[in-house]
Amino acid sequence: RWNYRRACTCTTFTFWRNAVQVLCIFYYTLISGFSGTSIFEDWIRLSFNFLCSIPVMATGCMDQDIPDLAALNNPRQYAWGRLGLDLNAGKMVGALVSALFHSLIISGLCFLAYPSFDALGAGDYYTFGTVVYVCLVVDMNYRVLFLNYTHNKYTLGAVAASSLGLAVFLCVYPMVQPITYTLVSNMYMITYHMACALPFWICVIVIPIVSVNVDFFVLLLGRIFSPEAQEVVELRMNLYRKSDPETNQPH
């Protein structure tokens, strides 16, 4: 049961994250004269799958929605795999709709902030595209935390590793002159220009806040209309009520 739910989470998340990225590129096409230019510089974009795979790998190995004894004592919980409740056409459509909302939040807020970037001298193609990319990866990492039932040193550490990997990449590729000039010279010092722009930090903070409100609203609707999901919530609440208040472990 755990393995089924973990595998489905990894599958739907991978589909979802790629849809969000492609939609962000599509929106930029609409305002760039249908030139076919990607909003993300090619070498920056190549890091996407690597950075965004690290957090969900921990989810695929460690996540547990309910303890093993709770599942064994409630056989109905094994219907998730038997009925294919976590991976079906409806789930994939839901993931696509979620990707649409997240991509609109990321692109919309960044595009709204563009005049401020331009006024600060950070509105060029390379800087602005990197801003959108950072906001995209931040939203991906937030989404993994949102999907996890289990938060421990492995799941949190994987998200931290992804964030650290992004920071290191941005401190090396655009900031080390020999590397930058070998690959794309126009990317030189982009990280510095981006970090000096206050709108960048506002976007990095505001986008996950807006996303979490949208996700919690959708989650609430799902739990209202899905009896299986509601039973998971009730089991977790019952286990919490029976747990030792000092250790937070079931008696």
C-alpha positions as CSV (number, residue, x, y, z in Angstrom):
1,R,0.0,0.0,0.0
2,W,2.7,2.5,0.9
3,N,4.8,1.6,-2.2
4,Y,1.7,2.1,-4.4
5,R,0.9,5.5,-3.0
6,R,4.6,6.6,-3.1
7,A,5.0,5.5,-6.7
8,C,1.9,7.3,-7.7
9,T,3.0,10.4,-6.0
10,C,6.3,10.4,-7.8
11,T,4.6,9.7,-11.1
12,T,2.0,12.4,-10.9
13,F,4.5,14.9,-9.5
14,T,6.9,14.3,-12.4
15,F,4.1,14.9,-14.8
16,W,2.9,18.0,-12.9
17,R,6.3,19.6,-12.7
18,N,7.0,19.2,-16.4
19,A,3.6,20.6,-17.2
20,V,4.3,23.7,-15.1
21,Q,7.6,24.3,-16.8
22,V,6.2,23.9,-20.3
23,L,3.2,26.2,-19.5
24,C,5.6,28.9,-18.2
25,I,7.5,28.6,-21.5
26,F,4.2,28.8,-23.4
27,Y,3.1,32.0,-21.7
28,Y,6.4,33.7,-22.6
29,T,5.8,32.7,-26.2
30,L,2.6,34.7,-26.2
31,I,4.4,37.9,-25.3
32,S,7.5,37.3,-27.3
33,G,5.9,37.5,-30.7
34,F,5.7,33.7,-31.1
35,S,9.5,33.7,-31.7
36,G,9.9,30.2,-30.1
37,T,12.4,31.6,-27.6
38,S,12.3,29.9,-24.2
39,I,12.0,32.1,-21.2
40,F,14.8,30.0,-19.6
41,E,18.3,30.1,-20.8
42,D,19.3,26.6,-22.0
43,W,22.0,25.8,-19.5
44,I,19.8,27.0,-16.6
45,R,16.9,24.9,-17.9
46,L,19.1,21.8,-18.0
47,S,19.3,21.7,-14.2
48,F,15.6,21.5,-13.8
49,N,15.0,17.8,-13.8
50,F,18.0,17.1,-11.6
51,L,17.2,19.7,-8.9
52,C,13.5,18.8,-8.9
53,S,14.0,15.0,-8.7
54,I,16.0,15.1,-5.4
55,P,13.0,16.0,-3.1
56,V,10.5,13.7,-4.6
57,M,12.9,10.8,-4.4
58,A,12.8,11.1,-0.6
59,T,9.0,11.1,-0.8
60,G,9.1,8.0,-2.9
61,C,11.2,6.2,-0.3
62,M,10.0,7.6,3.0
63,D,6.4,8.9,2.8
64,Q,3.8,7.1,5.0
65,D,0.2,8.5,5.1
66,I,-0.8,6.2,8.0
67,P,1.2,3.8,10.2
68,D,1.4,0.1,9.2
69,L,-0.8,-1.0,12.1
70,A,-3.5,1.5,11.2
71,A,-3.6,0.1,7.7
72,L,-3.7,-3.5,8.9
73,N,-6.6,-2.7,11.2
74,N,-8.5,-0.9,8.5
75,P,-8.6,-3.2,5.4
76,R,-10.6,-0.6,3.4
77,Q,-7.4,1.4,3.2
78,Y,-6.0,-1.2,0.7
79,A,-8.7,-0.2,-1.8
80,W,-6.3,2.6,-2.9
81,G,-4.2,0.2,-5.0
82,R,-7.0,-2.2,-5.9
83,L,-9.2,0.5,-7.3
84,G,-6.4,2.6,-8.7
85,L,-7.4,5.7,-6.8
86,D,-4.0,7.4,-6.9
87,L,-3.2,7.0,-10.6
88,N,-6.0,7.3,-13.1
89,A,-7.4,9.6,-15.7
90,G,-9.0,11.8,-13.1
91,K,-5.8,12.2,-11.2
92,M,-3.9,13.1,-14.3
93,V,-6.5,15.7,-15.3
94,G,-6.4,17.1,-11.7
95,A,-2.6,17.3,-11.9
96,L,-2.8,19.2,-15.2
97,V,-5.4,21.6,-13.8
98,S,-3.1,22.2,-10.8
99,A,-0.1,22.7,-13.1
100,L,-2.2,25.3,-15.0
101,F,-2.9,27.2,-11.7
102,H,0.7,27.0,-10.5
103,S,2.1,28.1,-13.8
104,L,-0.3,31.1,-13.9
105,I,0.7,32.1,-10.4
106,I,4.4,31.9,-11.2
107,S,4.3,33.6,-14.6
108,G,1.6,36.0,-13.7
109,L,3.3,37.4,-10.6
110,C,6.7,37.6,-12.2
111,F,5.2,39.4,-15.3
112,L,3.4,41.8,-13.0
113,A,6.7,42.5,-11.3
114,Y,8.6,43.0,-14.6
115,P,8.3,46.8,-14.7
116,S,10.0,46.9,-11.3
117,F,12.8,44.7,-12.5
118,D,13.2,46.8,-15.6
119,A,13.4,50.0,-13.6
120,L,16.2,48.5,-11.5
121,G,18.1,47.4,-14.5
122,A,17.3,43.7,-14.1
123,G,14.7,43.5,-16.8
124,D,16.9,41.9,-19.5
125,Y,16.1,38.5,-21.0
126,Y,18.7,36.6,-19.1
127,T,18.1,38.1,-15.6
128,F,14.3,38.0,-15.8
129,G,14.3,34.4,-17.2
130,T,16.5,33.3,-14.3
131,V,14.2,35.0,-11.8
132,V,11.2,33.0,-13.2
133,Y,13.3,29.9,-13.1
134,V,14.3,30.3,-9.4
135,C,10.6,31.0,-8.5
136,L,9.7,27.8,-10.5
137,V,12.2,25.6,-8.5
138,V,11.1,27.2,-5.2
139,D,7.5,26.3,-6.1
140,M,8.5,22.8,-7.0
141,N,10.2,22.3,-3.6
142,Y,7.2,23.7,-1.8
143,R,4.9,21.4,-3.6
144,V,6.9,18.3,-2.5
145,L,6.6,19.5,1.1
146,F,2.9,19.9,0.6
147,L,2.4,16.4,-0.9
148,N,4.4,14.7,1.9
149,Y,2.5,13.1,4.8
150,T,5.8,12.3,6.5
151,H,8.2,15.0,7.4
152,N,11.5,13.8,8.7
153,K,15.2,14.4,8.2
154,Y,15.2,12.6,4.9
155,T,12.3,14.5,3.2
156,L,13.3,17.8,4.7
157,G,17.0,17.2,3.9
158,A,16.2,16.4,0.3
159,V,14.3,19.7,-0.2
160,A,17.2,21.5,1.5
161,A,19.7,19.7,-0.8
162,S,17.7,20.8,-3.9
163,S,17.6,24.4,-2.7
164,L,21.3,24.3,-1.9
165,G,22.1,22.7,-5.3
166,L,20.2,25.6,-7.0
167,A,22.2,28.2,-4.9
168,V,25.5,26.5,-5.7
169,F,24.7,26.3,-9.4
170,L,23.7,30.0,-9.6
171,C,26.9,30.9,-7.8
172,V,29.1,28.9,-10.2
173,Y,27.7,29.1,-13.7
174,P,26.8,32.8,-14.0
175,M,29.4,34.0,-11.5
176,V,32.7,32.2,-12.5
177,Q,33.9,34.1,-15.5
178,P,35.8,31.3,-17.3
179,I,32.8,29.0,-17.1
180,T,30.3,31.7,-18.1
181,Y,32.3,33.0,-21.0
182,T,32.8,29.4,-22.2
183,L,29.1,28.7,-22.2
184,V,27.0,31.9,-22.5
185,S,28.8,35.1,-21.9
186,N,25.6,37.1,-21.5
187,M,24.9,35.2,-18.3
188,Y,27.9,36.7,-16.5
189,M,27.0,38.2,-13.1
190,I,23.3,37.5,-13.6
191,T,23.0,36.1,-10.1
192,Y,24.3,39.3,-8.6
193,H,21.9,41.5,-10.6
194,M,19.0,39.3,-9.7
195,A,19.8,39.1,-6.0
196,C,20.2,42.9,-5.8
197,A,16.6,43.4,-7.0
198,L,14.1,43.6,-4.2
199,P,11.2,42.4,-6.5
200,F,13.1,39.1,-6.9
201,W,12.9,38.4,-3.1
202,I,9.2,39.5,-3.0
203,C,8.4,37.0,-5.8
204,V,10.3,34.2,-4.1
205,I,8.2,34.7,-0.9
206,V,4.8,35.6,-2.4
207,I,4.6,32.9,-5.0
208,P,4.7,29.9,-2.5
209,I,2.3,31.8,-0.2
210,V,-0.3,32.1,-3.0
211,S,0.3,28.6,-4.1
212,V,-0.2,27.1,-0.7
213,N,-3.6,28.8,-0.4
214,V,-4.7,27.4,-3.7
215,D,-3.5,23.9,-2.8
216,F,-5.2,23.9,0.6
217,F,-8.4,24.9,-1.0
218,V,-8.2,22.1,-3.6
219,L,-7.1,19.6,-0.8
220,L,-10.2,20.6,1.2
221,L,-12.5,19.9,-1.7
222,G,-10.8,16.6,-2.3
223,R,-11.3,15.5,1.2
224,I,-15.0,16.5,1.2
225,F,-15.8,14.6,-2.0
226,S,-13.5,11.5,-1.5
227,P,-14.5,9.1,1.3
228,E,-11.2,7.3,1.1
229,A,-9.2,10.5,1.6
230,Q,-11.5,11.5,4.5
231,E,-10.9,8.1,6.2
232,V,-7.1,8.7,6.0
233,V,-7.6,12.1,7.8
234,E,-9.8,10.5,10.5
235,L,-7.3,7.7,11.1
236,R,-4.5,10.2,11.5
237,M,-6.5,12.4,13.8
238,N,-7.5,9.4,15.9
239,L,-3.8,8.3,16.2
240,Y,-2.9,11.8,17.2
241,R,-5.5,11.9,19.9
242,K,-4.3,8.6,21.3
243,S,-0.7,9.5,21.2
244,D,1.5,10.3,24.2
245,P,1.5,14.1,24.5
246,E,5.2,14.1,25.5
247,T,6.5,11.8,22.8
248,N,3.7,12.2,20.2
249,Q,3.8,8.4,19.7
250,P,0.8,6.1,19.8
251,H,0.3,4.2,23.1
